[in-house]
Amino acid sequence: MTDKLTSLRQLTTVVADTGDIAAMKLYQPQDATTNPSLILNAAQIPEYRKAD
């Protein structure tokens, strides 16, 4: 039995409307957001900040 996400992948394009890199790795969308506010929010997550 396939899960719901796998079933949806057979019918449509899965996209991520998030800047959360961990979520994108988990769900492996075919496309992702370019929404600046979501990218800015993700940039504030400590794990995603570049070490100086």
mmCIF file as gemmi writes it, N, C-alpha and C atoms, coordinates in Angstrom:
data_model
loop_
_atom_site.group_PDB
_atom_site.id
_atom_site.type_symbol
_atom_site.label_atom_id
_atom_site.label_alt_id
_atom_site.label_comp_id
_atom_site.label_asym_id
_atom_site.label_entity_id
_atom_site.label_seq_id
_atom_site.pdbx_PDB_ins_code
_atom_site.Cartn_x
_atom_site.Cartn_y
_atom_site.Cartn_z
_atom_site.occupancy
_atom_site.B_iso_or_equiv
_atom_site.pdbx_formal_charge
_atom_site.auth_seq_id
_atom_site.auth_asym_id
_atom_site.pdbx_PDB_model_num
ATOM 1 N N . MET Axp A 1 ? 0.846 -1.184 0 1 0 ? 1 A 1
ATOM 2 C CA . MET Axp A 1 ? 0 0 0 1 0 ? 1 A 1
ATOM 3 C C . MET Axp A 1 ? 0.891 1.247 0 1 0 ? 1 A 1
ATOM 4 N N . THR Axp A 2 ? 0.566 2.19 -0.872 1 0 ? 2 A 1
ATOM 5 C CA . THR Axp A 2 ? 1.361 3.413 -0.949 1 0 ? 2 A 1
ATOM 6 C C . THR Axp A 2 ? 0.791 4.47 -0.019 1 0 ? 2 A 1
ATOM 7 N N . ASP Axp A 3 ? 1.663 5.38 0.398 1 0 ? 3 A 1
ATOM 8 C CA . ASP Axp A 3 ? 1.181 6.459 1.25 1 0 ? 3 A 1
ATOM 9 C C . ASP Axp A 3 ? 0.526 7.546 0.388 1 0 ? 3 A 1
ATOM 10 N N . LYS Axp A 4 ? -0.107 8.488 1.024 1 0 ? 4 A 1
ATOM 11 C CA . LYS Axp A 4 ? -0.863 9.523 0.311 1 0 ? 4 A 1
ATOM 12 C C . LYS Axp A 4 ? 0.035 10.396 -0.553 1 0 ? 4 A 1
ATOM 13 N N . LEU Axp A 5 ? 1.218 10.745 -0.051 1 0 ? 5 A 1
ATOM 14 C CA . LEU Axp A 5 ? 2.118 11.587 -0.832 1 0 ? 5 A 1
ATOM 15 C C . LEU Axp A 5 ? 2.558 10.874 -2.103 1 0 ? 5 A 1
ATOM 16 N N . THR Axp A 6 ? 2.869 9.606 -2 1 0 ? 6 A 1
ATOM 17 C CA . THR Axp A 6 ? 3.259 8.835 -3.176 1 0 ? 6 A 1
ATOM 18 C C . THR Axp A 6 ? 2.116 8.776 -4.176 1 0 ? 6 A 1
ATOM 19 N N . SER Axp A 7 ? 0.908 8.593 -3.694 1 0 ? 7 A 1
ATOM 20 C CA . SER Axp A 7 ? -0.26 8.573 -4.572 1 0 ? 7 A 1
ATOM 21 C C . SER Axp A 7 ? -0.443 9.911 -5.269 1 0 ? 7 A 1
ATOM 22 N N . LEU Axp A 8 ? -0.272 11.001 -4.53 1 0 ? 8 A 1
ATOM 23 C CA . LEU Axp A 8 ? -0.399 12.331 -5.128 1 0 ? 8 A 1
ATOM 24 C C . LEU Axp A 8 ? 0.667 12.573 -6.19 1 0 ? 8 A 1
ATOM 25 N N . ARG Axp A 9 ? 1.869 12.08 -5.963 1 0 ? 9 A 1
ATOM 26 C CA . ARG Axp A 9 ? 2.953 12.262 -6.937 1 0 ? 9 A 1
ATOM 27 C C . ARG Axp A 9 ? 2.595 11.664 -8.293 1 0 ? 9 A 1
ATOM 28 N N . GLN Axp A 10 ? 1.769 10.645 -8.309 1 0 ? 10 A 1
ATOM 29 C CA . GLN Axp A 10 ? 1.367 10.016 -9.558 1 0 ? 10 A 1
ATOM 30 C C . GLN Axp A 10 ? 0.369 10.871 -10.328 1 0 ? 10 A 1
ATOM 31 N N . LEU Axp A 11 ? -0.295 11.802 -9.64 1 0 ? 11 A 1
ATOM 32 C CA . LEU Axp A 11 ? -1.353 12.593 -10.257 1 0 ? 11 A 1
ATOM 33 C C . LEU Axp A 11 ? -1.004 14.058 -10.477 1 0 ? 11 A 1
ATOM 34 N N . THR Axp A 12 ? -0.011 14.565 -9.746 1 0 ? 12 A 1
ATOM 35 C CA . THR Axp A 12 ? 0.248 15.998 -9.782 1 0 ? 12 A 1
ATOM 36 C C . THR Axp A 12 ? 1.709 16.295 -9.468 1 0 ? 12 A 1
ATOM 37 N N . THR Axp A 13 ? 2.071 17.544 -9.57 1 0 ? 13 A 1
ATOM 38 C CA . THR Axp A 13 ? 3.41 18 -9.217 1 0 ? 13 A 1
ATOM 39 C C . THR Axp A 13 ? 3.415 18.431 -7.76 1 0 ? 13 A 1
ATOM 40 N N . VAL Axp A 14 ? 4.326 17.873 -6.983 1 0 ? 14 A 1
ATOM 41 C CA . VAL Axp A 14 ? 4.439 18.225 -5.572 1 0 ? 14 A 1
ATOM 42 C C . VAL Axp A 14 ? 5.399 19.405 -5.444 1 0 ? 14 A 1
ATOM 43 N N . VAL Axp A 15 ? 4.932 20.47 -4.789 1 0 ? 15 A 1
ATOM 44 C CA . VAL Axp A 15 ? 5.764 21.652 -4.577 1 0 ? 15 A 1
ATOM 45 C C . VAL Axp A 15 ? 5.85 21.952 -3.088 1 0 ? 15 A 1
ATOM 46 N N . ALA Axp A 16 ? 6.875 22.692 -2.706 1 0 ? 16 A 1
ATOM 47 C CA . ALA Axp A 16 ? 7.053 23.093 -1.311 1 0 ? 16 A 1
ATOM 48 C C . ALA Axp A 16 ? 6.887 24.598 -1.211 1 0 ? 16 A 1
ATOM 49 N N . ASP Axp A 17 ? 5.922 25.033 -0.45 1 0 ? 17 A 1
ATOM 50 C CA . ASP Axp A 17 ? 5.715 26.456 -0.204 1 0 ? 17 A 1
ATOM 51 C C . ASP Axp A 17 ? 6.31 26.775 1.161 1 0 ? 17 A 1
ATOM 52 N N . THR Axp A 18 ? 7.615 26.561 1.267 1 0 ? 18 A 1
ATOM 53 C CA . THR Axp A 18 ? 8.345 26.736 2.52 1 0 ? 18 A 1
ATOM 54 C C . THR Axp A 18 ? 9.804 27.031 2.218 1 0 ? 18 A 1
ATOM 55 N N . GLY Axp A 19 ? 10.473 27.59 3.159 1 0 ? 19 A 1
ATOM 56 C CA . GLY Axp A 19 ? 11.911 27.762 3.06 1 0 ? 19 A 1
ATOM 57 C C . GLY Axp A 19 ? 12.638 26.786 3.962 1 0 ? 19 A 1
ATOM 58 N N . ASP Axp A 20 ? 11.898 25.906 4.598 1 0 ? 20 A 1
ATOM 59 C CA . ASP Axp A 20 ? 12.451 24.942 5.551 1 0 ? 20 A 1
ATOM 60 C C . ASP Axp A 20 ? 13.182 23.836 4.787 1 0 ? 20 A 1
ATOM 61 N N . ILE Axp A 21 ? 14.495 23.886 4.809 1 0 ? 21 A 1
ATOM 62 C CA . ILE Axp A 21 ? 15.306 22.941 4.052 1 0 ? 21 A 1
ATOM 63 C C . ILE Axp A 21 ? 15.087 21.508 4.523 1 0 ? 21 A 1
ATOM 64 N N . ALA Axp A 22 ? 14.907 21.306 5.814 1 0 ? 22 A 1
ATOM 65 C CA . ALA Axp A 22 ? 14.675 19.953 6.337 1 0 ? 22 A 1
ATOM 66 C C . ALA Axp A 22 ? 13.383 19.37 5.773 1 0 ? 22 A 1
ATOM 67 N N . ALA Axp A 23 ? 12.344 20.182 5.686 1 0 ? 23 A 1
ATOM 68 C CA . ALA Axp A 23 ? 11.076 19.708 5.122 1 0 ? 23 A 1
ATOM 69 C C . ALA Axp A 23 ? 11.237 19.378 3.643 1 0 ? 23 A 1
ATOM 70 N N . MET Axp A 24 ? 12.022 20.183 2.95 1 0 ? 24 A 1
ATOM 71 C CA . MET Axp A 24 ? 12.238 19.921 1.526 1 0 ? 24 A 1
ATOM 72 C C . MET Axp A 24 ? 13.021 18.633 1.319 1 0 ? 24 A 1
ATOM 73 N N . LYS Axp A 25 ? 13.986 18.369 2.184 1 0 ? 25 A 1
ATOM 74 C CA . LYS Axp A 25 ? 14.728 17.107 2.095 1 0 ? 25 A 1
ATOM 75 C C . LYS Axp A 25 ? 13.814 15.921 2.395 1 0 ? 25 A 1
ATOM 76 N N . LEU Axp A 26 ? 12.936 16.102 3.368 1 0 ? 26 A 1
ATOM 77 C CA . LEU Axp A 26 ? 12.038 15.023 3.766 1 0 ? 26 A 1
ATOM 78 C C . LEU Axp A 26 ? 11.032 14.684 2.671 1 0 ? 26 A 1
ATOM 79 N N . TYR Axp A 27 ? 10.391 15.704 2.104 1 0 ? 27 A 1
ATOM 80 C CA . TYR Axp A 27 ? 9.304 15.478 1.149 1 0 ? 27 A 1
ATOM 81 C C . TYR Axp A 27 ? 9.743 15.484 -0.308 1 0 ? 27 A 1
ATOM 82 N N . GLN Axp A 28 ? 10.949 15.942 -0.593 1 0 ? 28 A 1
ATOM 83 C CA . GLN Axp A 28 ? 11.517 15.954 -1.936 1 0 ? 28 A 1
ATOM 84 C C . GLN Axp A 28 ? 10.538 16.482 -2.989 1 0 ? 28 A 1
ATOM 85 N N . PRO Axp A 29 ? 10.139 17.746 -2.858 1 0 ? 29 A 1
ATOM 86 C CA . PRO Axp A 29 ? 9.221 18.316 -3.842 1 0 ? 29 A 1
ATOM 87 C C . PRO Axp A 29 ? 9.915 18.502 -5.188 1 0 ? 29 A 1
ATOM 88 N N . GLN Axp A 30 ? 9.113 18.648 -6.243 1 0 ? 30 A 1
ATOM 89 C CA . GLN Axp A 30 ? 9.654 18.878 -7.572 1 0 ? 30 A 1
ATOM 90 C C . GLN Axp A 30 ? 9.918 20.358 -7.818 1 0 ? 30 A 1
ATOM 91 N N . ASP Axp A 31 ? 9.363 21.207 -7.006 1 0 ? 31 A 1
ATOM 92 C CA . ASP Axp A 31 ? 9.55 22.643 -7.129 1 0 ? 31 A 1
ATOM 93 C C . ASP Axp A 31 ? 9.428 23.25 -5.739 1 0 ? 31 A 1
ATOM 94 N N . ALA Axp A 32 ? 9.883 24.49 -5.602 1 0 ? 32 A 1
ATOM 95 C CA . ALA Axp A 32 ? 9.847 25.144 -4.294 1 0 ? 32 A 1
ATOM 96 C C . ALA Axp A 32 ? 9.482 26.612 -4.455 1 0 ? 32 A 1
ATOM 97 N N . THR Axp A 33 ? 9.162 27.24 -3.346 1 0 ? 33 A 1
ATOM 98 C CA . THR Axp A 33 ? 8.729 28.627 -3.349 1 0 ? 33 A 1
ATOM 99 C C . THR Axp A 33 ? 9.862 29.588 -3.692 1 0 ? 33 A 1
ATOM 100 N N . THR Axp A 34 ? 9.474 30.727 -4.214 1 0 ? 34 A 1
ATOM 101 C CA . THR Axp A 34 ? 10.4 31.845 -4.366 1 0 ? 34 A 1
ATOM 102 C C . THR Axp A 34 ? 9.875 33.032 -3.565 1 0 ? 34 A 1
ATOM 103 N N . ASN Axp A 35 ? 8.943 32.76 -2.659 1 0 ? 35 A 1
ATOM 104 C CA . ASN Axp A 35 ? 8.341 33.802 -1.831 1 0 ? 35 A 1
ATOM 105 C C . ASN Axp A 35 ? 9.411 34.378 -0.903 1 0 ? 35 A 1
ATOM 106 N N . PRO Axp A 36 ? 9.756 35.657 -1.083 1 0 ? 36 A 1
ATOM 107 C CA . PRO Axp A 36 ? 10.832 36.25 -0.284 1 0 ? 36 A 1
ATOM 108 C C . PRO Axp A 36 ? 10.592 36.193 1.222 1 0 ? 36 A 1
ATOM 109 N N . SER Axp A 37 ? 9.362 36.331 1.667 1 0 ? 37 A 1
ATOM 110 C CA . SER Axp A 37 ? 9.113 36.307 3.11 1 0 ? 37 A 1
ATOM 111 C C . SER Axp A 37 ? 9.36 34.915 3.691 1 0 ? 37 A 1
ATOM 112 N N . LEU Axp A 38 ? 9.051 33.867 2.948 1 0 ? 38 A 1
ATOM 113 C CA . LEU Axp A 38 ? 9.317 32.509 3.431 1 0 ? 38 A 1
ATOM 114 C C . LEU Axp A 38 ? 10.816 32.217 3.441 1 0 ? 38 A 1
ATOM 115 N N . ILE Axp A 39 ? 11.514 32.71 2.439 1 0 ? 39 A 1
ATOM 116 C CA . ILE Axp A 39 ? 12.964 32.529 2.396 1 0 ? 39 A 1
ATOM 117 C C . ILE Axp A 39 ? 13.619 33.297 3.542 1 0 ? 39 A 1
ATOM 118 N N . LEU Axp A 40 ? 13.15 34.511 3.803 1 0 ? 40 A 1
ATOM 119 C CA . LEU Axp A 40 ? 13.685 35.304 4.914 1 0 ? 40 A 1
ATOM 120 C C . LEU Axp A 40 ? 13.444 34.605 6.245 1 0 ? 40 A 1
ATOM 121 N N . ASN Axp A 41 ? 12.246 34.061 6.436 1 0 ? 41 A 1
ATOM 122 C CA . ASN Axp A 41 ? 11.951 33.333 7.676 1 0 ? 41 A 1
ATOM 123 C C . ASN Axp A 41 ? 12.885 32.139 7.846 1 0 ? 41 A 1
ATOM 124 N N . ALA Axp A 42 ? 13.13 31.413 6.767 1 0 ? 42 A 1
ATOM 125 C CA . ALA Axp A 42 ? 14.029 30.262 6.843 1 0 ? 42 A 1
ATOM 126 C C . ALA Axp A 42 ? 15.451 30.709 7.147 1 0 ? 42 A 1
ATOM 127 N N . ALA Axp A 43 ? 15.842 31.859 6.627 1 0 ? 43 A 1
ATOM 128 C CA . ALA Axp A 43 ? 17.197 32.365 6.87 1 0 ? 43 A 1
ATOM 129 C C . ALA Axp A 43 ? 17.421 32.704 8.339 1 0 ? 43 A 1
ATOM 130 N N . GLN Axp A 44 ? 16.344 32.886 9.078 1 0 ? 44 A 1
ATOM 131 C CA . GLN Axp A 44 ? 16.456 33.202 10.502 1 0 ? 44 A 1
ATOM 132 C C . GLN Axp A 44 ? 16.612 31.951 11.365 1 0 ? 44 A 1
ATOM 133 N N . ILE Axp A 45 ? 16.396 30.776 10.804 1 0 ? 45 A 1
ATOM 134 C CA . ILE Axp A 45 ? 16.535 29.521 11.544 1 0 ? 45 A 1
ATOM 135 C C . ILE Axp A 45 ? 18.024 29.281 11.794 1 0 ? 45 A 1
ATOM 136 N N . PRO Axp A 46 ? 18.428 29.147 13.058 1 0 ? 46 A 1
ATOM 137 C CA . PRO Axp A 46 ? 19.86 29.034 13.387 1 0 ? 46 A 1
ATOM 138 C C . PRO Axp A 46 ? 20.603 27.936 12.615 1 0 ? 46 A 1
ATOM 139 N N . GLU Axp A 47 ? 19.972 26.805 12.369 1 0 ? 47 A 1
ATOM 140 C CA . GLU Axp A 47 ? 20.638 25.703 11.67 1 0 ? 47 A 1
ATOM 141 C C . GLU Axp A 47 ? 20.997 26.061 10.234 1 0 ? 47 A 1
ATOM 142 N N . TYR Axp A 48 ? 20.318 27.046 9.666 1 0 ? 48 A 1
ATOM 143 C CA . TYR Axp A 48 ? 20.537 27.412 8.268 1 0 ? 48 A 1
ATOM 144 C C . TYR Axp A 48 ? 21.465 28.61 8.113 1 0 ? 48 A 1
ATOM 145 N N . ARG Axp A 49 ? 21.876 29.192 9.205 1 0 ? 49 A 1
ATOM 146 C CA . ARG Axp A 49 ? 22.759 30.356 9.133 1 0 ? 49 A 1
ATOM 147 C C . ARG Axp A 49 ? 24.184 29.914 8.83 1 0 ? 49 A 1
ATOM 148 N N . LYS Axp A 50 ? 24.835 30.688 8.017 1 0 ? 50 A 1
ATOM 149 C CA . LYS Axp A 50 ? 26.227 30.406 7.683 1 0 ? 50 A 1
ATOM 150 C C . LYS Axp A 50 ? 27.115 30.79 8.86 1 0 ? 50 A 1
ATOM 151 N N . ALA Axp A 51 ? 28.024 29.915 9.207 1 0 ? 51 A 1
ATOM 152 C CA . ALA Axp A 51 ? 28.967 30.212 10.294 1 0 ? 51 A 1
ATOM 153 C C . ALA Axp A 51 ? 29.961 31.253 9.807 1 0 ? 51 A 1
ATOM 154 N N . ASP Axp A 52 ? 30.236 32.227 10.647 1 0 ? 52 A 1
ATOM 155 C CA . ASP Axp A 52 ? 31.188 33.287 10.266 1 0 ? 52 A 1
ATOM 156 C C . ASP Axp A 52 ? 32.611 32.85 10.466 1 0 ? 52 A 1
